[in-house]
Every structure is written in C-alpha cells, then in structure tokens.
Amino acid sequence: MVSFICYSNFFLICFIPLYFCITTIPNQLSDEKNLGFPGVKIRLTNNGVSFISKVVGNILITEIMSATVNLPPHKIQFNDGNVELKNLKVKMEKSGHNVNSKLTPPNNISIEVSNLDMNINGEINGNIDKSKHFVGDILLLNNNFEILLGLNILNNNHGTPNIKLNLCKIKENLTPKIKITSGTLSNEDKQKIELNIGKENKEILEIMICSRIEVIIEDRINDRFSLIPSKLPMNTLAETAILEEVASRMLSRRRQIRNTEYSRTKRQALRSLSSSFNLTKANNLLLDYGIVGEPRVIKNVLEIDSVSEISLNGRGGTPFGAMKFNYPEDIKEGVMMQLIVSDFVPNTLMYHGHTIGIFNTRIDSKTPHFSSMMKSSCSLTSGVLFCLGDLFPTLKRTFPNRELAMLYKTINAPVMKFHGKSSGIENTGEEKIFGSFIIEVDSSMKMRLSNTMTKPKVTIENMKFTTESPNVITQQELNQAGILTKEVLQRMVNDMLKEGIPIPIHPLYKLDKPRVRIIERAMLIQTNFKLNEKLLKQLTAEEVRL
C-alpha cells in the first residue's frame, strides 16, 4: 500500500500574494535524518551483467580494430639475428565470437571472449646471420583464440562509474600462421625468423589488443562518463542532449577555456526536456544519478547504490534522508535487474516541487470536467443543473451570479510512504478573493508500471476540512460538501499525475517488462532491460558524432 498525505488550501477567486517562503520539513519525515543511505539500490544479476558484457564486448571489438595507439617497435633477438616489427595493425577476420562473464567479489567482472580470429600486419626489418639486412612486410594469422579480461567497477568520487582494467591476457599459447614478404630472404631465412616470432606471438597479440582496450576504457569510456552530468532532468531519454553536453565539454577542455554562455545554453536545453506532470515549473527539478560508495559484488549480484535525490537545479539540500530498507535477497529467476526505489525519491520530488508550486492548480470555467460547475448560481433556465453555489449556500447568497475559480495550493509538502501489506489567478482587477479553506488529505495509491514511468492512481480515504472564511463558507457547508469535494479533488490529483512519474533509472537503460511490488518504505521492481546502444557506441567511439 502507498499512503499519500497532503495538506492544501483552496482559494475561491484569489490572486497570488507576494511573500518569502521557508519550507519546513513535513511532520511525517521530521525524524528521518540524512544518514547517507541511498535513495535507490540497483542489483544486477549475472544475467544482467552478461547481457551488458555481450553488448559492450561487441562494441569494444569493433573499436579495437580502429583504435590508434602509438606503440614502440617490437624487437626480437635470437641467435645470429634480430628483427623489428613496426606500424602494426589489427584486423578481425570474422565476427562470430562468444562473450561470457562472471562476477567475483569485491567488485570484479571477469569476461572471456572466445572464438576470435585476428590478423596482425605491418612492417618488418632486421638482420639475419648478423650481417644480412632485410626489410619487408609481415602478416600474423591468429585463429580461434580466447582473451580474458578483468574489470573493476569503481566510483570516481564524483558519483560516476569508473572502470579499471586489472587483467588482459590471451588464454593459451598460439601457433600463428606467419607470412613474410621480402625479396632478400631465402625460404630458410624466413623459416628461422618465423620460428622466433612465433615464440613471442602471444606477447605481441596481447600488446596489440590490451593496449587498445586500455585506451578505449580510460581515454574514452571513463573520460566521457565523467563528462556526463550526474544530475539530469527526470525523464531525459534523448541521447542527443547528453552527447551534446559531452561534446561541448570536450571542446571547452581542448580549448582550455570555459565558454560560459554555451554551457549555460546546453544546461537549459537539458532541463527543457523535462515535462513531468505536464507542468513547466518542473523543468528545473533534476534527478541525481550519482553513485554512493563503491559498487560491490555480493552473492553473485553486483550492487550499486545511487543518491537519487530530486532537487531544484540539482542543488540538493533536502532536509530529510532516505531510510535504511530491508529488501528480499532472493531475485526472481531469469531477471536481469532488481531495482529498489525508496519513498525518499518521490518525497524529494514533492518537497522541492512544493517549494516552486508544482502542485498548485487553478480550476475555472475553462477546466475540462469542471467548467459547468464553476458558478455561484445556476438554474434550469441557465442550462446548468448543479454548481458550486449549491454546495455553499452562503457563498451563493453573498456573491450571486458569479463565475468562480478555485486555486489548489499545497501549504505543506505532500508526503508519500510505501508500506508492505501481508499556476495561480492573475491579479487583473477583474477577480477578487472570496474565501479559503484548508483540506487535510490521507489517501492510498495504486501504481501501474511502463518501461519508463510509474503511473499512479490516487484514492482518497480520509479528508478533513477547515474553513478560513466562515462568512462565505461555513464549517457546516464544508462538512456537507465533503463527499462531492472528495470526488472533485481525487479527479484533479489523478489528472495531475496522469503523465506519470519517471522511474529513476539512468538513460543508458530502458526497462523491459518490469514487475513491481511494494515493500516497507520502498518499491521493488524486478525487470529485464535494454541498453541504449546508440549512446554506448558514441561513448566508446574515437569521436563523438552528433
């Protein structure tokens, strides 16, 4: 069950007052101090890590072929001679390789890429029989070999993932096919040279492959991940906006200057992608995807903790913290990911959203579903059988034959708790404040999941009304109007939430067939996922192409 508590005001025909507001901590969260617990816990199973490894492995293999690495010539000494290999290049002969992965504590992913066929070609020169110099071309053919990789998944201390290559080696010794083209060497000389090169073939192959993998991981993936803002608009799924941000930061760094105006424009472009609740005031609410602590492997599961705080312009400052939640250690068989979302996440949204008036709503004669009701007087001759004046007779007598508008405004930040279960009125001079009353709401919520959104539906269970204008709206009238007002408010809140609340998952992922269960103080999502391969390819490519 999800409980939803809201304290709000209804103003009848009002203008927006000018005042300074200091938002207080909701009473329901006042004891929940910030102890550094994560808002979201991501648990990747072996299936999930294996899927990521295969996708990333395929991308890496392609980039290895094109990566430029300045390596010194490889020199080989042997009896009666020496050779030097230079300007070596790698070429893949087929793409039918296999990728397997395994998780090992504390934070290691072991990856085995098998059934690889790669050729190395370049230039060769040297001396044979001490005095006989030669030059030519060389081709090393390596078929059906395996390479082992070890990766540590770390936190770069700025909340961004950082990958360290701790192992890269060819699994077994290889006997390559070697072809040397030189007009000054006899067949006997070639055989002698090929024999000695073959002894160092494994080392040559490791240097060629591992140096390129290290460049791709360090100079591309880690570097570009560090340039992706850890705080993004809540529903940013457009890789173009992210890549533009990365490209602009790379350009600024190359020029060794900071183009303030350009960067500001890009940040605003990122924020403008957000349209939560269909309200423009939500554009500056950013979700912090930053990592808390170090990723770790526990019981064959890779666990990553995320801040997942939603705040105004990503500045933080939420006066309460996430609670430590107990989650089931068992994971549904076959799923790639378990996502545990603390109710801290929606509460930060509602706290900071409240400060900028994201939940403030105006209902008037132009509002769908309510337009005919927004009158103080109605009759058969007017064609309207029922209006607000019928609910509030005092209002009808005091201000007859008026069009009405209501402004719904939260006076405290709403609070949402997960529990397991066995714009305003313009002051144009034409509108005048009539009265106001306070509504305290206690409600429950059911949620439906899509691949990117949680779509809630609120059911109001208890409401308490308190009039602030007894000369216009009496307490008795409020009590009598409670049932109908409950339906009106329930419909209004559900209309506000109909666009959904984004699931706090990084734009690299897209959930596939998620299933949700409510546990104490958290929402448990078990799901498969797809990867944004277009974005991944750009993050590993030599150049970011917009």
C-alpha distance (Angstrom), angle and dihedral (degrees) to the residues before:
residue distance angle dihedral
M1 . . .
V2 3.78 . .
S3 3.79 116.5 .
F4 3.78 118.5 -155.1
I5 3.79 121.0 -166.4
C6 3.78 122.1 -171.3
Y7 3.79 134.5 172.6
S8 3.77 113.0 -163.0
N9 3.75 146.4 161.5
F10 3.77 129.6 -131.1
F11 3.78 114.6 -154.7
L12 3.78 119.7 -167.9
I13 3.82 110.6 -143.4
C14 3.75 100.6 -18.8
F15 3.79 143.0 155.6
I16 3.80 128.1 -132.3
P17 3.81 110.6 -95.6
L18 3.79 120.9 -140.7
Y19 3.79 112.1 -121.7
F20 3.78 144.4 131.3
C21 3.79 113.9 -108.7
I22 3.79 128.3 -155.5
T23 3.79 108.0 -168.6
T24 3.77 113.3 -138.4
I25 3.78 125.6 -148.6
P26 3.81 110.9 -94.5
N27 3.80 110.4 -107.1
Q28 3.81 91.1 -123.4
L29 3.84 90.1 60.6
S30 3.81 101.5 34.5
D31 3.82 93.4 104.9
E32 3.80 94.7 48.1
K33 3.79 102.5 95.5
N34 3.78 123.3 -170.5
L35 3.81 102.7 -98.4
G36 3.80 95.9 162.5
F37 3.80 97.8 -98.7
P38 3.82 115.6 150.5
G39 3.78 123.4 -105.4
V40 3.80 91.4 -144.1
K41 3.80 132.5 25.7
I42 3.80 117.5 -158.6
R43 3.81 116.6 -160.4
L44 3.80 115.5 -170.5
T45 3.79 115.7 -163.5
N46 3.78 125.5 -149.7
N47 3.80 87.2 -96.9
G48 3.79 90.5 55.5
V49 3.80 94.7 45.0
S50 3.81 90.3 46.1
F51 3.80 90.7 52.8
I52 3.81 91.7 49.2
S53 3.81 90.8 46.4
K54 3.79 92.5 53.1
V55 3.79 93.9 48.3
V56 3.80 94.0 44.7
G57 3.83 91.5 40.5
N58 3.78 91.8 56.2
I59 3.80 90.4 48.9
L60 3.82 92.1 47.4
I61 3.80 93.4 50.6
T62 3.80 89.9 54.8
E63 3.80 92.5 48.1
I64 3.82 92.9 47.1
M65 3.78 88.1 65.2
S66 3.80 93.2 55.4
A67 3.81 101.7 32.9
T68 3.79 115.2 116.9
V69 3.80 114.6 -139.7
N70 3.79 123.7 171.9
L71 3.79 103.6 -136.6
P72 3.80 125.6 172.9
P73 3.81 117.1 -116.0
H74 3.78 113.3 -80.7
K75 3.82 109.6 -120.5
I76 3.79 125.1 -159.3
Q77 3.81 124.7 -170.5
F78 3.80 123.4 -161.1
N79 3.80 138.9 155.8
D80 3.80 111.4 -58.0
G81 3.78 94.3 -1.0
N82 3.78 155.6 31.9
V83 3.79 136.8 -146.7
E84 3.79 136.3 -159.4
L85 3.81 124.4 -152.1
K86 3.80 117.3 -160.5
N87 3.81 142.9 162.6
L88 3.79 88.9 32.2
K89 3.80 119.5 -179.2
V90 3.79 132.5 -170.4
K91 3.77 125.4 -133.7
M92 3.80 128.8 -179.3
E93 3.78 116.2 -138.3
K94 3.82 98.3 -165.4
S95 3.79 138.8 7.6
G96 3.80 101.5 -142.7
H97 3.80 95.0 110.5
N98 3.80 125.1 140.5
V99 3.81 127.0 -134.7
N100 3.81 123.9 -156.4
S101 3.79 127.8 172.9
K102 3.78 139.5 -168.1
L103 3.81 132.8 -167.6
T104 3.80 119.5 -132.9
P105 3.83 129.7 175.0
P106 2.91 139.8 -67.4
N107 3.82 97.1 22.6
N108 3.79 107.9 -45.6
I109 3.79 131.1 133.0
S110 3.80 115.6 -163.6
I111 3.80 113.5 -157.0
E112 3.79 126.6 -169.6
V113 3.79 118.7 -165.3
S114 3.80 111.4 -169.2
N115 3.80 140.0 177.5
L116 3.79 92.8 41.8
D117 3.78 123.8 163.5
M118 3.80 115.0 -167.8
N119 3.77 134.2 164.0
I120 3.79 126.6 -154.6
N121 3.76 118.6 -157.3
G122 3.77 132.9 175.4
E123 3.78 145.7 112.3
I124 3.79 127.9 -47.1
N125 3.78 132.0 -165.0
G126 3.77 135.8 160.3
N127 3.75 147.5 110.7
I128 3.76 130.4 -71.5
D129 3.78 124.1 -165.4
K130 3.85 85.1 11.8
S131 3.81 96.1 -84.2
K132 3.79 106.0 43.7
H133 3.84 108.1 94.5
F134 3.78 121.7 -162.6
V135 3.82 141.3 174.8
G136 3.78 130.3 -165.1
D137 3.80 147.9 118.2
I138 3.80 128.8 -69.0
L139 3.80 134.8 -157.4
L140 3.82 123.5 -168.9
L141 3.82 114.8 -165.2
N142 3.83 114.4 -159.5
N143 3.79 116.6 -177.3
N144 3.81 133.8 -171.7
F145 3.79 99.2 -4.3
E146 3.81 132.6 149.2
I147 3.77 131.5 -133.3
L148 3.81 125.0 -158.6
L149 3.80 121.5 -148.7
G150 3.79 129.9 -172.6
L151 3.80 119.4 -163.1
N152 3.80 129.6 -173.6
I153 3.81 115.1 -153.5
L154 3.80 108.4 -146.3
N155 3.79 142.6 166.5
N156 3.81 113.3 -112.5
N157 3.84 89.4 -147.6
H158 3.80 90.4 -107.5
G159 3.79 94.6 79.2
T160 3.80 94.2 -97.6
P161 3.83 126.2 119.8
N162 3.79 115.0 -106.1
I163 3.81 123.5 -165.9
K164 3.80 122.0 -151.9
L165 3.80 121.9 -165.8
N166 3.82 105.7 -138.9
L167 3.80 99.1 164.0
C168 3.78 135.4 29.3
K169 3.77 121.0 158.2
I170 3.77 143.9 135.8
K171 3.79 108.1 -105.1
E172 3.79 98.4 -135.6
N173 3.79 142.0 9.6
L174 3.77 113.0 -85.1
T175 3.75 132.8 -150.1
P176 3.78 103.4 -147.9
K177 3.74 129.1 -163.1
I178 3.79 106.0 -116.5
K179 3.78 125.8 -161.7
I180 3.80 120.2 -171.8
T181 3.78 120.7 -172.0
S182 3.81 113.5 -161.5
G183 3.77 130.5 135.3
T184 3.81 94.2 -148.3
L185 3.81 99.9 54.4
S186 3.78 126.6 88.2
N187 3.79 121.0 -141.3
E188 3.79 89.1 -105.2
D189 3.82 90.8 53.4
K190 3.80 90.8 48.8
Q191 3.79 92.2 51.4
K192 3.79 91.4 51.4
I193 3.81 92.1 49.6
E194 3.82 93.0 44.3
L195 3.80 90.8 51.3
N196 3.81 92.4 54.8
I197 3.80 94.4 42.6
G198 3.81 89.3 50.0
K199 3.80 89.7 59.3
E200 3.81 89.9 60.2
N201 3.80 97.0 36.3
K202 3.81 93.6 106.3
E203 3.81 91.7 52.8
I204 3.81 91.8 47.0
L205 3.80 91.7 49.4
E206 3.82 92.5 47.7
I207 3.81 92.0 49.9
M208 3.80 92.1 48.9
I209 3.81 95.4 47.5
C210 3.81 102.6 32.9
S211 3.80 95.5 47.1
R212 3.78 89.3 54.8
I213 3.80 93.7 46.4
E214 3.81 89.5 50.6
V215 3.82 91.5 50.9
I216 3.81 91.7 48.9
I217 3.81 93.0 48.3
E218 3.81 98.5 42.0
D219 3.81 104.3 30.8
R220 3.78 98.0 34.6
I221 3.80 116.8 19.9
N222 3.82 99.7 33.9
D223 3.77 93.5 36.8
R224 3.80 94.1 50.0
F225 3.78 94.1 42.1
S226 3.80 86.9 55.9
L227 3.81 89.1 55.0
I228 3.81 94.6 51.9
P229 3.81 108.0 94.7
S230 3.80 110.4 -113.1
K231 3.81 87.5 -147.0
L232 3.78 114.7 64.8
P233 3.79 136.7 163.2
M234 3.78 108.1 -82.3
N235 3.79 97.7 -109.7
T236 3.80 101.6 32.8
L237 3.79 105.8 141.2
A238 3.80 97.4 146.3
E239 3.79 108.5 110.2
T240 3.82 89.7 -164.3
A241 3.81 91.9 69.6
I242 3.81 91.7 48.3
L243 3.80 93.0 47.3
E244 3.79 91.4 48.3
E245 3.79 88.6 54.5
V246 3.83 91.7 49.2
A247 3.81 92.5 45.9
S248 3.81 93.0 49.0
R249 3.81 91.9 50.0
M250 3.81 91.5 47.9
L251 3.79 89.6 50.3
S252 3.80 92.2 48.9
R253 3.79 90.9 49.6
R254 3.80 92.9 49.5
R255 3.78 90.5 52.0
Q256 3.82 89.4 44.6
I257 3.79 90.1 -134.1
R258 3.73 133.6 99.5
N259 3.76 114.3 -125.1
T260 3.79 96.1 -153.9
E261 3.78 97.9 -174.9
Y262 3.82 93.8 49.0
S263 3.80 92.7 48.3
R264 3.79 91.1 48.1
T265 3.79 90.1 52.2
K266 3.81 91.0 51.4
R267 3.80 92.6 49.2
Q268 3.77 90.3 51.2
A269 3.80 89.7 49.0
L270 3.80 90.0 54.0
R271 3.78 92.1 49.2
S272 3.77 93.0 47.5
L273 3.80 89.3 63.8
S274 3.78 90.3 70.4
S275 3.79 116.2 92.1
S276 3.79 103.3 160.3
F277 3.79 113.5 167.9
N278 3.83 87.1 4.1
L279 3.81 87.8 -90.4
T280 3.79 119.9 128.9
K281 3.80 90.6 -146.4
A282 3.81 88.5 73.0
N283 3.81 93.3 64.4
N284 3.80 93.6 95.5
L285 3.80 96.4 49.0
L286 3.80 106.1 106.8
L287 3.80 129.0 -169.4
D288 3.81 117.3 -136.3
Y289 3.82 108.7 -135.8
G290 3.82 91.1 178.6
I291 3.81 119.9 138.5
V292 3.81 120.5 -114.5
G293 3.80 115.1 -146.8
E294 3.79 122.9 -25.5
P295 3.81 125.1 -40.3
R296 3.80 110.4 -111.6
V297 3.78 140.8 -169.6
I298 3.81 113.7 -127.8
K299 3.80 122.7 172.1
N300 3.79 93.5 -16.1
V301 3.82 92.6 -50.3
L302 3.81 126.6 110.8
E303 3.81 108.2 -136.1
I304 3.81 122.1 -161.0
D305 3.81 122.3 -179.6
S306 3.79 119.8 -151.3
V307 3.82 131.2 -163.5
S308 3.83 92.3 -137.5
E309 3.79 94.5 179.9
I310 3.79 116.7 156.3
S311 3.79 112.2 -149.2
L312 3.78 143.0 155.3
N313 3.82 108.5 -75.6
G314 3.81 87.7 -16.8
R315 3.81 92.3 -75.5
G316 3.81 94.7 132.8
G317 3.77 116.8 -152.8
T318 3.81 98.9 145.2
P319 3.84 104.9 162.1
F320 3.81 94.4 -145.2
G321 3.78 131.9 52.5
A322 3.77 142.5 -141.5
M323 3.78 117.7 -83.4
K324 3.78 122.6 -125.9
F325 3.78 105.1 -104.4
N326 3.77 129.9 -161.8
Y327 3.77 112.3 -131.0
P328 3.78 130.1 -172.1
E329 3.78 111.2 -97.2
D330 3.78 92.9 -150.2
I331 3.78 115.7 87.5
K332 3.76 123.7 -156.5
E333 3.79 109.8 -96.7
G334 3.78 114.6 -100.2
V335 3.81 98.9 14.6
M336 3.79 120.9 125.6
M337 3.78 100.3 -149.3
Q338 3.76 143.2 23.5
L339 3.79 113.8 -157.9
I340 3.81 119.5 -166.8
V341 3.81 111.9 -166.8
S342 3.81 116.0 -168.6
D343 3.80 118.5 -143.7
F344 3.83 83.1 -119.2
V345 3.82 86.7 84.3
P346 3.84 99.0 60.2
N347 3.80 89.8 37.4
T348 3.82 91.2 58.0
L349 3.79 87.7 49.7
M350 3.78 91.5 51.9
Y351 3.81 94.5 42.3
H352 3.80 95.7 52.0
G353 3.80 92.0 33.1
H354 3.79 88.5 56.3
T355 3.82 91.2 54.0
I356 3.81 91.4 58.8
G357 3.79 96.1 38.4
I358 3.79 97.7 -110.1
F359 3.81 90.9 151.6
N360 3.79 96.1 47.0
T361 3.78 109.8 116.2
R362 3.78 134.4 -177.3
I363 3.80 120.6 -148.9
D364 3.79 117.5 -168.2
S365 3.80 141.8 138.6
K366 3.82 90.2 -62.9
T367 3.81 95.2 55.4
P368 3.84 114.8 106.4
H369 3.83 114.9 -115.5
F370 3.83 92.3 14.3
S371 3.82 105.6 52.4
S372 3.82 97.7 100.7
M373 3.82 92.6 48.3
M374 3.80 97.0 55.7
K375 3.81 97.5 94.2
S376 3.78 133.4 98.1
S377 3.82 91.9 -144.1
C378 3.79 132.2 34.1
S379 3.80 137.2 163.9
L380 3.78 142.9 167.2
T381 3.81 90.1 -91.1
S382 3.81 91.5 56.2
G383 3.79 90.6 53.1
V384 3.81 92.2 -122.4
L385 3.79 115.4 108.4
F386 3.79 99.1 -174.6
C387 3.82 134.7 27.0
L388 3.80 141.7 154.7
G389 3.78 90.6 -86.2
D390 3.80 88.6 68.1
L391 3.81 89.2 57.4
F392 3.79 94.4 46.6
P393 3.85 110.6 36.2
T394 3.81 92.7 176.6
L395 3.78 90.3 57.3
K396 3.81 89.6 47.6
R397 3.81 92.4 52.9
T398 3.81 95.1 43.2
F399 3.81 97.6 44.9
P400 3.82 108.7 20.8
N401 3.81 124.4 -176.4
R402 3.79 95.5 13.5
E403 3.78 131.7 138.6
L404 3.78 110.5 -123.6
A405 3.76 135.0 -149.0
M406 3.78 127.8 -169.8
L407 3.78 125.5 -153.3
Y408 3.79 114.4 -156.0
K409 3.79 109.6 -156.4
T410 3.79 130.2 171.1
I411 3.79 111.2 -129.5
N412 3.81 92.0 -171.6
A413 3.78 129.1 26.5
P414 3.83 109.8 -91.1
V415 3.80 116.0 -116.2
M416 3.79 128.2 -142.8
K417 3.79 122.3 -166.2
F418 3.79 127.2 -174.5
H419 3.79 115.4 -142.6
G420 3.77 126.9 -177.0
K421 3.78 114.9 -131.3
S422 4.26 125.4 -152.4
S423 41.21 9.9 -131.6
G424 3.76 114.8 -76.8
I425 3.80 137.3 -130.8
E426 3.77 114.7 -74.4
N427 3.80 115.1 -121.4
T428 3.81 96.3 -128.9
G429 3.77 96.1 144.4
E430 3.80 90.2 -110.0
E431 3.80 94.9 88.0
K432 3.75 128.6 60.9
I433 3.79 133.4 -169.5
F434 3.82 111.3 -109.2
G435 3.77 102.8 175.2
S436 3.77 148.8 -50.5
F437 3.77 141.6 -136.9
I438 3.80 135.7 -168.8
I439 3.80 123.3 -121.7
E440 3.80 122.9 -162.3
V441 3.78 111.0 -163.3
D442 3.79 132.0 -165.8
S443 3.78 112.9 -176.6
S444 3.79 144.6 159.0
M445 3.76 127.8 -132.0
K446 3.79 137.2 -148.6
M447 3.78 119.0 -158.2
R448 3.78 134.2 -151.3
L449 3.80 119.6 -164.3
S450 3.78 129.9 -141.8
N451 3.80 125.2 177.0
T452 3.80 93.0 -84.7
M453 3.80 107.6 11.2
T454 3.78 142.5 59.7
K455 3.80 107.4 -144.8
P456 3.81 110.3 -161.6
K457 3.78 129.7 -165.0
V458 3.80 116.8 -158.1
T459 3.79 125.3 -146.2
I460 3.80 114.5 -168.6
E461 3.80 111.4 -137.9
N462 3.81 103.9 172.8
M463 3.79 132.8 17.9
K464 3.78 132.3 -179.4
F465 3.81 122.6 -165.8
T466 3.80 126.5 -158.7
T467 3.78 120.0 -178.9
E468 3.79 120.1 -137.4
S469 3.82 93.2 -176.3
P470 3.83 108.1 47.0
N471 3.82 92.3 169.1
V472 3.81 89.9 63.9
I473 3.82 104.0 24.1
T474 3.77 116.3 25.1
Q475 3.78 123.4 -151.7
Q476 3.81 89.9 -119.0
E477 3.81 91.6 54.6
L478 3.79 90.5 49.6
N479 3.78 91.4 51.5
Q480 3.80 91.6 48.9
A481 3.81 92.1 47.8
G482 3.80 92.5 49.8
I483 3.80 98.8 102.8
L484 3.79 95.0 50.8
T485 3.81 93.7 40.0
K486 3.79 88.1 52.5
E487 3.81 90.6 57.2
V488 3.81 91.8 46.1
L489 3.81 93.1 49.7
Q490 3.79 92.9 44.2
R491 3.79 91.4 53.2
M492 3.80 91.5 46.1
V493 3.82 93.9 51.3
N494 3.80 91.8 47.2
D495 3.81 90.0 49.9
M496 3.81 88.1 53.9
L497 3.80 91.7 51.1
K498 3.80 98.4 40.3
E499 3.82 93.1 99.9
G500 3.80 88.3 59.6
I501 3.79 136.7 -130.3
P502 3.83 114.8 -86.3
I503 3.81 115.9 -113.5
P504 3.84 107.1 -118.4
I505 3.80 97.4 -116.4
H506 3.81 125.5 131.0
P507 3.84 116.7 -100.0
L508 3.83 88.9 -114.4
Y509 3.81 87.9 73.5
K510 3.77 133.2 60.2
L511 3.78 116.0 -170.9
D512 3.79 117.6 -124.9
K513 3.82 119.5 -155.0
P514 3.81 96.8 -21.2
R515 3.80 121.2 -165.7
V516 3.78 121.3 -155.9
R517 3.79 134.5 -154.3
I518 3.79 127.9 175.9
I519 3.80 116.0 -128.5
E520 3.79 128.4 175.3
R521 3.82 107.7 -56.7
A522 3.80 94.2 -16.6
M523 3.78 144.8 68.4
L524 3.81 115.3 -125.6
I525 3.81 116.1 -149.6
Q526 3.81 120.9 -174.7
T527 3.76 113.1 -170.6
N528 3.75 152.0 141.6
F529 3.78 117.7 -122.0
K530 3.77 145.5 -158.1
L531 3.78 125.3 -137.1
N532 3.77 127.2 -127.5
E533 3.81 92.8 -117.9
K534 3.79 93.5 177.9
L535 3.79 90.4 59.0
L536 3.81 92.3 43.7
K537 3.80 91.9 52.1
Q538 3.77 90.4 51.8
L539 3.80 91.8 49.8
T540 3.83 91.2 53.7
A541 3.81 98.9 38.0
E542 3.80 122.5 103.3
E543 3.81 90.5 -116.5
V544 3.80 130.0 25.6
R545 3.79 105.8 -121.9
L546 3.78 116.7 -160.0
